[in-house]
Amino acid sequence: MDTRRLQKIAVAALEEIKARDIEVINTTRLTPLFDRIIIASADSARQTKSLARNVQDRVLEAGGSILGMEGEESGEWIVVDLGDVVVHVMQPAVRSYYNLEELWTASPAARRKGAAGGR
């Protein structure tokens, strides 16, 4: 399935269950492993699980496939691997702690500079 279509389906599935702060990061120039990361916040473990399941269901309905899903046990951070798109559904404290947005949008030089400043 085309990356843009997969992204659109995943974002729509997240919006359908009221995910907050949805962010899409284009990673085509950063890694050959996947083309997009989608990060979304949920208010509870129950909502996190519902969001991840809805993404899975909508992608399957559209004829796509799910390569894997991790984190459903705790519901704090669930990763849905769609191949070219990886969806992270996180509770706000976990999202803030890991700060994936900064990790995937900062250049390697900026990350090195930030790491050196913390010494």
Backbone as CSV, one residue per row, in Angstrom:
resi,resn,N_x,N_y,N_z,CA_x,CA_y,CA_z,C_x,C_y,C_z
1,MET,0.848,-1.178,0.000,0.000,0.000,0.000,0.893,1.240,0.000
2,ASP,0.491,2.243,-0.721,1.204,3.505,-0.823,1.361,4.160,0.566
3,THR,2.526,4.735,0.827,2.813,5.347,2.136,1.829,6.457,2.482
4,ARG,1.516,7.293,1.527,0.576,8.402,1.799,-0.806,7.883,2.172
5,ARG,-1.250,6.852,1.475,-2.568,6.274,1.787,-2.556,5.630,3.173
6,LEU,-1.497,4.912,3.467,-1.352,4.279,4.774,-1.344,5.327,5.890
7,GLN,-0.622,6.417,5.663,-0.578,7.517,6.623,-1.971,8.113,6.835
8,LYS,-2.673,8.347,5.762,-4.014,8.933,5.837,-4.974,8.025,6.614
9,ILE,-4.910,6.736,6.360,-5.776,5.781,7.063,-5.457,5.768,8.552
10,ALA,-4.160,5.733,8.882,-3.758,5.690,10.288,-4.168,6.957,11.029
11,VAL,-3.944,8.112,10.428,-4.318,9.377,11.084,-5.835,9.450,11.261
12,ALA,-6.584,9.051,10.250,-8.051,9.061,10.359,-8.518,8.125,11.472
13,ALA,-7.885,6.965,11.602,-8.249,6.019,12.663,-7.961,6.609,14.039
14,LEU,-6.864,7.332,14.164,-6.529,7.982,15.436,-7.522,9.099,15.755
15,GLU,-7.862,9.892,14.752,-8.808,10.991,14.956,-10.196,10.471,15.331
16,GLU,-10.553,9.334,14.779,-11.870,8.738,15.026,-12.090,8.428,16.509
17,ILE,-11.024,8.069,17.226,-11.133,7.721,18.651,-10.587,8.867,19.511
18,LYS,-10.458,10.047,18.918,-10.094,11.265,19.662,-8.677,11.270,20.218
19,ALA,-7.711,10.792,19.441,-6.308,10.923,19.843,-5.964,12.407,19.890
20,ARG,-5.016,12.740,20.747,-4.587,14.132,20.859,-3.173,14.301,20.316
21,ASP,-2.880,15.532,19.903,-1.518,15.918,19.495,-0.906,14.944,18.487
22,ILE,-1.631,14.664,17.427,-1.133,13.759,16.394,-0.051,14.479,15.593
23,GLU,1.088,13.825,15.465,2.190,14.394,14.695,2.722,13.341,13.732
24,VAL,2.941,13.766,12.483,3.495,12.895,11.457,4.888,13.403,11.112
25,ILE,5.874,12.513,11.164,7.259,12.881,10.871,7.727,12.081,9.659
26,ASN,8.201,12.792,8.647,8.735,12.155,7.451,10.174,11.731,7.754
27,THR,10.443,10.433,7.694,11.765,9.907,8.039,12.506,9.337,6.826
28,THR,12.043,9.643,5.625,12.643,9.044,4.431,14.121,9.380,4.289
29,ARG,14.541,10.530,4.770,15.950,10.922,4.665,16.760,10.539,5.898
30,LEU,16.095,9.983,6.897,16.770,9.662,8.153,17.053,8.180,8.335
31,THR,16.208,7.329,7.761,16.379,5.878,7.918,15.755,5.151,6.732
32,PRO,16.342,4.043,6.327,15.738,3.245,5.259,14.678,2.270,5.783
33,LEU,14.471,2.233,7.092,13.570,1.248,7.696,12.092,1.557,7.509
34,PHE,11.734,2.834,7.519,10.342,3.253,7.344,10.317,4.682,6.850
35,ASP,9.162,5.104,6.305,9.043,6.432,5.708,8.354,7.455,6.597
36,ARG,7.522,7.006,7.504,6.800,7.934,8.381,6.713,7.373,9.787
37,ILE,6.730,8.285,10.746,6.395,7.968,12.130,5.185,8.823,12.460
38,ILE,4.190,8.199,13.045,3.014,8.933,13.529,3.000,8.765,15.040
39,ILE,2.920,9.895,15.745,2.903,9.873,17.205,1.596,10.521,17.655
40,ALA,0.920,9.873,18.600,-0.344,10.399,19.113,-0.425,10.150,20.610
41,SER,-1.172,11.012,21.291,-1.351,10.868,22.732,-2.758,10.380,23.047
42,ALA,-2.853,9.639,24.165,-4.131,9.138,24.670,-4.189,9.418,26.163
43,ASP,-5.388,9.578,26.692,-5.564,9.960,28.088,-5.509,8.806,29.079
44,SER,-5.612,7.577,28.592,-5.629,6.432,29.507,-5.138,5.193,28.773
45,ALA,-4.855,4.149,29.543,-4.441,2.877,28.941,-5.563,2.326,28.055
46,ARG,-6.778,2.486,28.500,-7.923,1.999,27.712,-7.983,2.709,26.358
47,GLN,-7.812,4.028,26.353,-7.855,4.767,25.087,-6.649,4.427,24.212
48,THR,-5.494,4.261,24.823,-4.295,3.892,24.062,-4.533,2.577,23.324
49,LYS,-5.079,1.603,24.035,-5.364,0.295,23.430,-6.421,0.412,22.334
50,SER,-7.455,1.211,22.575,-8.510,1.404,21.573,-7.974,2.070,20.314
51,LEU,-7.114,3.060,20.495,-6.527,3.756,19.347,-5.686,2.797,18.505
52,ALA,-4.830,2.027,19.156,-3.973,1.082,18.435,-4.806,0.041,17.702
53,ARG,-5.834,-0.473,18.358,-6.705,-1.471,17.710,-7.457,-0.863,16.531
54,ASN,-7.872,0.399,16.665,-8.598,1.042,15.573,-7.680,1.253,14.367
55,VAL,-6.436,1.634,14.607,-5.474,1.760,13.509,-5.330,0.401,12.826
56,GLN,-5.130,-0.627,13.614,-4.974,-1.984,13.079,-6.203,-2.376,12.250
57,ASP,-7.379,-2.191,12.803,-8.614,-2.575,12.112,-8.794,-1.816,10.800
58,ARG,-8.576,-0.509,10.808,-8.786,0.317,9.606,-7.789,-0.032,8.500
59,VAL,-6.553,-0.295,8.893,-5.545,-0.668,7.898,-5.901,-2.017,7.272
60,LEU,-6.295,-2.978,8.093,-6.689,-4.289,7.571,-7.908,-4.189,6.663
61,GLU,-8.888,-3.354,7.050,-10.085,-3.160,6.223,-9.740,-2.586,4.858
62,ALA,-8.684,-1.756,4.816,-8.273,-1.125,3.564,-7.360,-2.024,2.729
63,GLY,-7.088,-3.225,3.224,-6.265,-4.159,2.478,-4.783,-4.117,2.824
64,GLY,-4.425,-3.348,3.843,-3.037,-3.276,4.285,-2.718,-4.412,5.235
65,SER,-1.490,-4.422,5.721,-1.099,-5.468,6.657,-0.404,-4.863,7.877
66,ILE,-0.450,-5.603,8.952,0.183,-5.210,10.207,1.388,-6.119,10.397
67,LEU,2.563,-5.520,10.520,3.770,-6.327,10.723,3.951,-6.703,12.187
68,GLY,3.435,-5.869,13.072,3.549,-6.174,14.492,2.914,-5.104,15.344
69,MET,2.635,-5.491,16.592,2.086,-4.539,17.556,2.670,-4.896,18.912
70,GLU,3.233,-3.910,19.587,3.890,-4.125,20.879,3.361,-3.142,21.913
71,GLY,3.298,-3.582,23.165,2.967,-2.695,24.267,1.533,-2.740,24.747
72,GLU,0.735,-3.620,24.196,-0.678,-3.676,24.577,-0.890,-4.079,26.027
73,GLU,0.067,-4.807,26.597,-0.099,-5.284,27.971,-0.290,-4.115,28.940
74,SER,0.592,-3.133,28.872,0.523,-2.011,29.817,-0.352,-0.881,29.299
75,GLY,-0.331,-0.658,28.003,-1.129,0.424,27.433,-0.529,1.806,27.603
76,GLU,0.701,1.881,28.105,1.341,3.194,28.254,1.901,3.681,26.924
77,TRP,2.437,2.746,26.140,3.036,3.068,24.845,2.836,1.865,23.950
78,ILE,2.056,2.039,22.904,1.810,0.948,21.964,2.373,1.341,20.602
79,VAL,3.122,0.446,20.006,3.701,0.654,18.684,2.972,-0.262,17.709
80,VAL,2.478,0.331,16.626,1.834,-0.434,15.566,2.718,-0.299,14.326
81,ASP,3.319,-1.400,13.910,4.230,-1.402,12.767,3.451,-1.752,11.511
82,LEU,3.339,-0.780,10.617,2.614,-0.963,9.363,3.572,-1.102,8.183
83,GLY,4.845,-1.275,8.477,5.850,-1.365,7.415,6.453,0.001,7.154
84,ASP,5.957,0.688,6.143,6.477,2.017,5.804,6.059,3.094,6.794
85,VAL,5.083,2.791,7.621,4.584,3.728,8.636,4.599,3.022,9.986
86,VAL,5.156,3.715,10.990,5.160,3.185,12.348,4.374,4.148,13.224
87,VAL,3.358,3.633,13.905,2.475,4.451,14.732,2.809,4.224,16.201
88,HIS,3.034,5.320,16.925,3.293,5.278,18.364,2.113,5.944,19.059
89,VAL,1.414,5.201,19.903,0.314,5.755,20.691,0.783,5.739,22.142
90,MET,0.859,6.928,22.746,1.496,7.043,24.054,0.656,7.867,25.015
91,GLN,0.781,7.543,26.288,0.207,8.407,27.301,1.131,9.616,27.453
92,PRO,0.611,10.780,27.842,1.396,12.018,27.847,2.714,11.963,28.630
93,ALA,2.741,11.344,29.789,3.988,11.296,30.576,5.066,10.511,29.840
94,VAL,4.688,9.415,29.214,5.635,8.589,28.462,6.111,9.346,27.225
95,ARG,5.191,10.003,26.562,5.551,10.772,25.361,6.514,11.896,25.702
96,SER,6.253,12.573,26.780,7.134,13.654,27.215,8.519,13.131,27.582
97,TYR,8.576,12.013,28.274,9.848,11.450,28.712,10.729,11.029,27.532
98,TYR,10.158,10.314,26.565,10.948,9.806,25.447,11.142,10.827,24.331
99,ASN,10.248,11.786,24.205,10.371,12.911,23.280,10.813,12.466,21.876
100,LEU,10.084,11.548,21.284,10.427,11.026,19.969,10.451,12.109,18.895
101,GLU,9.615,13.107,19.041,9.579,14.192,18.054,10.956,14.836,17.914
102,GLU,11.583,15.141,19.038,12.908,15.768,18.982,13.946,14.800,18.437
103,LEU,13.860,13.556,18.831,14.813,12.543,18.364,14.789,12.412,16.844
104,TRP,13.589,12.393,16.248,13.471,12.159,14.819,13.495,13.420,13.974
105,THR,13.388,14.601,14.585,13.413,15.823,13.775,14.718,16.583,13.903
106,ALA,15.473,16.367,14.972,16.757,17.049,15.125,17.792,16.385,14.226
107,SER,18.661,17.201,13.667,19.735,16.658,12.837,20.749,15.939,13.720
108,PRO,21.528,15.013,13.172,22.547,14.330,13.979,23.521,15.315,14.635
109,ALA,23.893,16.380,13.922,24.813,17.373,14.496,24.179,18.067,15.697
110,ALA,22.886,18.377,15.609,22.201,19.028,16.732,22.104,18.094,17.929
111,ARG,21.888,16.796,17.660,21.828,15.835,18.770,23.191,15.704,19.442
112,ARG,24.272,15.682,18.632,25.621,15.595,19.214,25.913,16.829,20.044
113,LYS,25.531,17.988,19.537,25.756,19.249,20.255,24.990,19.239,21.566
114,GLY,23.757,18.785,21.551,22.936,18.710,22.752,23.529,17.749,23.769
115,ALA,24.047,16.628,23.299,24.660,15.642,24.196,25.941,16.183,24.813
116,ALA,26.716,16.927,24.033,27.964,17.484,24.544,27.698,18.577,25.574
117,GLY,26.622,19.314,25.392,26.275,20.388,26.331,25.837,19.882,27.681
118,GLY,25.407,18.630,27.725,24.920,18.050,28.986,26.020,17.471,29.852
119,ARG,27.263,17.519,29.396,28.374,16.934,30.154,28.854,17.835,31.236
